[in-house]
Every structure is written in structure tokens, then in C-alpha cells.
């Protein structure tokens, strides 16, 4: 479970590492303020995360932690239970509530399990506790889709979620990242052109290329940007997260995917130990990773 634990912790580390720069789009400013970042940092007194502290999560990570606790308490993912937990948590959430959250709060009720039409990557990026717990469940794809649609009911995001889930399943059994991608593309050929573009530009300046792809939250941009960074820095977990921050925009949802993929690819012990130790939710994650009731 060394590599699976790397996926779980990596996703949360990726979110926490981006807390101080999340939704900063000015890459010149980031080059000055974040170029030497190697640990968590206090977020600036901004609109989004001003009440948070280093080692905390953004609203994406907080929802992922909620999912983790829901799975742990129920000994498995149950959509109705998670929906109830999510509604209760987000109605009283003191952190940032994005558009997808506000719209989903208005849509979800006893009859509906689908929320907003948002296609933002964050709707999928919170799902790694689910994949960790249910990776060998034949219904894994259905579970991932259900938790994603609960707040982000968009077909393009769902297609991407199935691609990433299949990629993860290939990595779990020990495939290299390149081999895993090629095998996954055989199941999802609609992403062929995207990966050709990524491969053709691995030698380009990272920040410039990600800005060219798009820095924003929409999965059309955040998904390929996260995969580009994962491939380019696949052997250096910290460097991948550092460059992710320097690229600006929705660095948190990208960071969760990058951290999960590289944590799975390289293993838990390749995550810098201090990044694990400095997570404020470390004990909760550790308990879950041992399948203990929280």
C-alpha cells in the first residue's frame, strides 16, 4: 500500500502546497513570491483563503477531507450519506464557497443527486479518498462518477474523470507513467490529440505553456495542465508542485491531481517527509490510510 498511500497523501499535500497562491494569475508576481517555495506558506489576506493557515486546505481539500471522513464512518462510499454530510458541512462552511457549491446547495435535495453544471476540475480532484478505499471495487467508475456529478454534472468532466481513474488503475499495478498513459488512451482515444500536444511541448518553458493551455478552473484547461506538469516532473514531486504554483490560476485542483499521480507513481516515501508532517490533518489521513474508523 506504499504507493496507494502516496496517492492519498499526495493529493492533500498538493492542495495545501497551493493554498498561499491559489487563484493568483499574475505569473510575474508568482515568480517573485513563490519561486523558492519548498514548504507550506501562510495565505495572503485575500478574498478566498484569508482565515486559513499554512498546512490547511483550500475548499477543495476540505471537501476531500469530508469525503474521507464520510467513507471512513460508513466503511465505504454511499452517495446519499455523502450528500447529507456535504450539505450540512457546506451550508455552514466558513471558507470560500465557489459557484459550483452555491448552485449545488440550491439543487441537491431528497430527490436529486446531481448539482451544478460546472466543469471545473475541482469536482473530480477531491475523489482520491474514494479511489484509495474502493480501488479494487468493480463499481469504482460508477462511484467516482456519482461523487463528481453530485456537484459538477458536466459530461466533459465525467469523461476526464474516467480517463484519470483508468490511468490510476494502470499505475496501481506498477506501469510506468508513459505506458499507463498509452494503455489508457486505447480506452479513451478522444484524448489522443491532447497528449500529442503535451508530448510535443515538454521542452517548452513550463509557465508559458501552461498559460497557453489556460490557467483557470475549467477542466478543459486544468486537466491538460496538470497532466503536462505530472509528465514533465514525474521524478520530482516537490518540483512538480513548485512549478504548478508558479503557473498560477487554479493551482489547488491541479495540485491535488499532480500530487496524487506522482505520489502513486513514486510512492509515499518519495513525498518530502516534512510536507506530510506539516499537514494539519495528518493524523486523520494516517488513520484513514490504515482503514481505521475516525
C-alpha positions as CSV (number, residue, x, y, z in Angstrom):
1,X,0.0,0.0,0.0
2,X,3.1,2.3,-0.1
3,X,2.1,3.7,-3.5
4,X,-1.6,4.0,-2.7
5,X,-0.7,5.9,0.4
6,X,1.4,8.1,-1.7
7,X,-1.7,8.8,-3.9
8,X,-3.8,9.7,-0.9
9,X,-1.3,11.9,0.9
10,X,0.0,13.4,-2.3
11,X,-3.5,14.7,-3.2
12,X,-3.8,16.6,0.1
13,X,-0.2,17.8,0.0
14,X,-0.8,19.2,-3.5
15,X,-3.8,21.2,-2.3
16,X,-2.1,22.5,0.9
17,X,1.0,23.5,-1.0
18,X,-1.1,25.7,-3.3
19,X,-3.0,27.4,-0.5
20,X,-0.9,30.6,-0.4
21,X,-1.1,31.2,-4.2
22,X,-4.4,29.7,-5.2
23,X,-6.2,31.8,-7.8
24,X,-3.2,34.2,-8.3
25,X,-3.0,34.6,-12.0
26,X,-0.1,37.1,-12.2
27,X,2.9,34.8,-13.1
28,X,5.4,37.7,-12.8
29,X,4.2,38.2,-9.2
30,X,4.4,34.5,-8.5
31,X,8.0,34.3,-9.9
32,X,9.0,36.8,-7.2
33,X,7.0,35.5,-4.3
34,X,6.8,31.7,-4.9
35,X,9.9,30.7,-7.0
36,X,11.8,29.4,-3.9
37,X,8.8,27.8,-2.1
38,X,9.6,24.4,-0.6
39,X,7.1,24.2,2.2
40,X,3.6,25.4,3.1
41,X,3.1,29.1,3.5
42,X,0.5,31.4,5.1
43,X,-2.0,32.6,2.5
44,X,-2.2,36.3,1.9
45,X,-5.1,38.2,3.4
46,X,-7.2,37.7,0.2
47,X,-10.8,37.2,-0.5
48,X,-10.5,33.4,-0.8
49,X,-8.5,31.9,2.0
50,X,-7.7,34.7,4.4
51,X,-8.8,32.7,7.5
52,X,-6.6,29.7,6.7
53,X,-3.1,28.9,7.9
54,X,-0.2,27.0,6.4
55,X,-0.8,23.3,6.5
56,X,-4.5,23.8,6.0
57,X,-6.5,23.0,2.8
58,X,-8.4,25.1,0.3
59,X,-12.1,24.5,-0.1
60,X,-11.2,21.6,-2.4
61,X,-9.1,19.9,0.2
62,X,-11.7,20.5,2.9
63,X,-14.3,18.7,0.7
64,X,-11.9,15.9,0.1
65,X,-11.3,15.5,3.8
66,X,-15.1,15.5,4.3
67,X,-15.4,12.7,1.7
68,X,-12.7,10.8,3.5
69,X,-14.5,11.1,6.9
70,X,-17.8,10.1,5.3
71,X,-16.2,6.9,3.8
72,X,-14.4,6.1,7.0
73,X,-17.5,6.4,9.2
74,X,-19.7,4.4,6.7
75,X,-16.9,1.9,5.9
76,X,-17.4,2.7,2.2
77,X,-18.7,5.4,-0.1
78,X,-22.5,6.0,-0.1
79,X,-23.8,8.8,-2.2
80,X,-26.8,9.6,0.0
81,X,-24.7,9.7,3.1
82,X,-22.0,11.9,1.5
83,X,-24.7,14.2,0.1
84,X,-26.2,14.6,3.5
85,X,-22.7,15.2,5.0
86,X,-21.8,17.7,2.2
87,X,-25.0,19.7,2.5
88,X,-24.6,20.0,6.3
89,X,-20.9,20.9,6.0
90,X,-21.1,23.4,3.1
91,X,-24.2,25.3,4.4
92,X,-22.2,26.3,7.4
93,X,-18.8,26.4,5.7
94,X,-16.6,29.4,6.8
95,X,-14.3,29.1,3.9
96,X,-14.8,30.1,0.3
97,X,-17.9,28.9,-1.5
98,X,-17.4,28.8,-5.2
99,X,-20.2,28.9,-7.9
100,X,-20.5,25.2,-8.1
101,X,-21.0,24.9,-4.3
102,X,-23.7,27.7,-4.3
103,X,-25.5,26.2,-7.2
104,X,-25.4,22.7,-5.8
105,X,-26.7,23.8,-2.5
106,X,-29.7,25.0,-4.2
107,X,-30.2,21.9,-6.4
108,X,-29.5,19.0,-4.1
109,X,-32.4,17.6,-2.1
110,X,-34.1,14.3,-1.3
111,X,-34.9,13.7,-4.9
112,X,-31.8,15.0,-6.6
113,X,-28.2,13.7,-6.5
114,X,-26.8,16.0,-9.2
115,X,-25.7,19.5,-8.6
116,X,-24.3,22.3,-10.7
117,X,-23.4,22.1,-14.4
118,X,-19.8,23.2,-13.5
119,X,-17.0,21.6,-15.5
120,X,-14.3,22.6,-13.0
121,X,-11.6,20.0,-12.3
122,X,-12.1,20.5,-8.5
123,X,-15.3,18.4,-8.7
124,X,-13.2,15.4,-9.5
125,X,-10.0,16.3,-7.7
126,X,-11.5,15.7,-4.3
127,X,-12.2,12.0,-5.0
128,X,-8.8,10.4,-4.1
129,X,-10.0,9.1,-0.7
130,X,-12.8,7.2,-2.6
131,X,-10.3,5.7,-5.1
132,X,-8.0,4.8,-2.2
133,X,-10.7,2.9,-0.4
134,X,-12.5,1.4,-3.5
135,X,-9.7,0.9,-6.0
136,X,-10.4,-2.9,-6.3
137,X,-14.2,-2.4,-6.4
138,X,-15.7,-3.4,-9.8
139,X,-18.0,-0.4,-9.4
140,X,-15.2,2.1,-9.0
141,X,-16.0,4.1,-12.1
142,X,-19.7,4.4,-11.1
143,X,-18.7,5.6,-7.6
144,X,-16.3,8.2,-9.0
145,X,-18.9,9.4,-11.5
146,X,-21.6,9.7,-8.8
147,X,-19.5,11.7,-6.4
148,X,-18.4,14.0,-9.2
149,X,-21.9,14.6,-10.6
150,X,-23.1,15.4,-7.2
151,X,-21.7,18.9,-7.5
152,X,-20.3,19.0,-11.1
153,X,-22.7,17.5,-13.5
154,X,-20.8,18.0,-16.8
155,X,-20.1,15.4,-19.4
156,X,-16.6,16.6,-20.4
157,X,-15.5,16.5,-16.8
158,X,-17.0,13.0,-16.4
159,X,-15.1,11.8,-19.5
160,X,-11.9,13.2,-17.9
161,X,-12.7,11.5,-14.6
162,X,-13.0,8.1,-16.3
163,X,-9.7,8.7,-18.1
164,X,-7.9,9.6,-14.9
165,X,-9.5,6.7,-13.0
166,X,-8.3,4.2,-15.7
167,X,-4.8,5.8,-15.6
168,X,-4.6,5.4,-11.9
169,X,-5.6,1.7,-12.2
170,X,-2.7,1.2,-14.6
171,X,-0.3,3.0,-12.2
172,X,-1.5,0.9,-9.3
173,X,-0.3,-2.3,-10.9
174,X,3.1,-0.8,-11.5
175,X,3.1,0.5,-15.0
176,X,5.4,3.4,-15.9
177,X,3.6,6.7,-16.5
178,X,4.2,6.6,-20.2
179,X,3.0,3.0,-20.5
180,X,0.0,3.7,-18.3
181,X,-1.0,6.7,-20.5
182,X,-0.7,4.7,-23.7
183,X,-2.8,1.9,-22.3
184,X,-5.4,4.4,-21.1
185,X,-5.5,6.2,-24.4
186,X,-6.5,2.9,-26.0
187,X,-9.7,3.0,-23.9
188,X,-10.1,6.8,-24.4
189,X,-8.9,7.7,-27.9
190,X,-10.7,11.1,-27.7
191,X,-7.7,12.3,-25.7
192,X,-5.0,11.3,-28.3
193,X,-4.6,14.8,-29.7
194,X,-4.3,16.3,-26.3
195,X,-1.4,14.0,-25.4
196,X,0.3,14.6,-28.7
197,X,0.3,18.3,-27.9
198,X,1.7,17.7,-24.4
199,X,4.5,15.4,-25.6
200,X,5.4,17.9,-28.3
201,X,5.8,20.7,-25.8
202,X,7.7,19.1,-22.9
203,X,10.8,21.0,-23.8
204,X,9.0,24.4,-23.7
205,X,9.0,26.8,-20.9
206,X,6.6,25.4,-18.3
207,X,4.9,28.6,-17.2
208,X,4.5,29.9,-20.8
209,X,3.0,26.6,-22.0
210,X,0.5,26.3,-19.1
211,X,-0.6,29.9,-19.7
212,X,-1.1,29.0,-23.3
213,X,-3.2,26.0,-22.3
214,X,-5.2,28.1,-19.8
215,X,-4.8,28.7,-16.1
216,X,-8.4,28.7,-15.0
217,X,-10.6,26.1,-13.1
218,X,-12.4,24.6,-16.1
219,X,-11.3,21.1,-16.7
220,X,-10.7,21.9,-20.4
221,X,-7.6,23.8,-19.1
222,X,-6.8,22.4,-15.6
223,X,-6.8,18.8,-16.7
224,X,-4.2,19.0,-19.5
225,X,-2.1,21.5,-17.5
226,X,-2.0,19.1,-14.6
227,X,-1.0,16.2,-16.8
228,X,1.7,18.2,-18.5
229,X,3.2,19.1,-15.1
230,X,2.9,15.4,-14.0
231,X,4.7,14.1,-17.0
232,X,7.4,16.7,-17.2
233,X,8.3,16.5,-13.5
234,X,7.3,12.9,-12.8
235,X,10.5,12.1,-10.9
236,X,10.5,15.1,-8.7
237,X,7.4,15.5,-6.5
238,X,8.4,18.9,-5.0
239,X,9.5,20.4,-8.3
240,X,6.1,19.5,-9.9
241,X,4.3,21.3,-7.1
242,X,6.6,24.3,-7.2
243,X,6.1,24.8,-10.9
244,X,2.4,24.2,-10.5
245,X,2.3,27.1,-8.2
246,X,4.3,29.3,-10.5
247,X,1.9,28.7,-13.3
248,X,-0.9,30.5,-11.5
249,X,-4.6,30.2,-11.6
250,X,-6.4,27.1,-10.2
251,X,-3.2,25.7,-8.7
252,X,-5.1,23.8,-6.0
253,X,-7.2,21.5,-8.1
254,X,-4.3,20.9,-10.4
255,X,-2.0,20.3,-7.3
256,X,-4.4,17.6,-6.0
257,X,-4.2,15.7,-9.3
258,X,-0.5,16.2,-9.7
259,X,0.2,15.1,-6.1
260,X,-2.0,12.1,-6.4
261,X,-0.4,10.9,-9.6
262,X,3.2,11.4,-8.5
263,X,2.5,10.1,-5.1
264,X,1.2,6.9,-6.7
265,X,3.9,6.7,-9.3
266,X,6.8,7.1,-6.9
267,X,5.4,6.1,-3.5
268,X,4.6,7.6,-0.2
269,X,8.2,7.8,0.9
270,X,9.2,10.0,-2.1
271,X,7.0,12.8,-0.7
272,X,9.2,15.1,1.3
273,X,8.6,13.9,4.9
274,X,8.2,17.5,6.3
275,X,5.3,18.0,3.9
276,X,3.5,15.1,5.4
277,X,4.4,16.1,9.0
278,X,3.3,19.8,8.5
279,X,-0.2,18.8,7.2
280,X,-2.6,19.9,9.9
281,X,-4.9,16.9,9.1
282,X,-2.0,14.4,9.1
283,X,-3.4,12.3,11.9
284,X,-6.8,12.0,10.3
285,X,-5.2,10.9,7.0
286,X,-2.9,8.5,8.7
287,X,-5.9,6.8,10.5
288,X,-7.8,6.5,7.2
289,X,-4.8,5.1,5.4
290,X,-4.8,2.3,8.0
291,X,-8.6,1.8,7.4
292,X,-9.3,2.8,11.0
293,X,-12.6,4.4,12.0
294,X,-12.0,8.1,12.6
